[in-house]
Amino acid sequence: MKALLVHGMGRSPASQLLLALRLERAGIRTHLFGYSTLASFNGTVARLATRAALVSGSHPFILIGHSLGSVLIRAALPILSPRGPSACFFLAPPSTACRAARHFSRQRLFRLLTGEAGRHLADEAFMSALPVPSVPVHIYAGTAGPRGALSPFGNEPNDGILTVSETALGAFPVIQVPALHTFIMNSRVVADDIVAHALHPGQNPHVA
């Protein structure tokens, strides 16, 4: 089994090294995909599809995306069809135009730093039109964000950037993880669950 890991906005492939190491130790061969948010969104999607095809060859593979990485994966899936992944694993994925993206998109600095990708994350029409994977998808949502009267999320469970509800995609399962958005890929729970589902598809292991 092979895996291609796609990092989130403002991060680099290095952000997923710990997750990659844990997957490697379990017998999953990992590859990292890097990109810049200042590059063309469609160009990045095309490059991701090409890299995924090269990584997979004739072997089964999975795609793992953190935050914006999951958006890029969803956009690339039609290009990969019919030789797509056996499953997708989305870590803190914005599945809708989340309130954080809509808020920050009004700021000029955010638009300059995040480019076309940042605009897409705040665009409900774009987010709603993203392809929904036809393969199994496992979603991991962080819950270590602030809650209460002073929190911009109120009492909703969140990871500091997204609420759990903003990560939901159709009927795909969502596993809540006590982690912040930026560091959810370092969670042992996430790594163990990816290994369980990637190497033993169809089973439903209990995750504490």
Summary of the structure (lengths in Angstrom):
residues: 208
radius of gyration: 16.1
end to end distance: 24.8
largest distance: 52.7
contacts: 685
relative contact order: 0.16
helix: 43%
strand: 16%
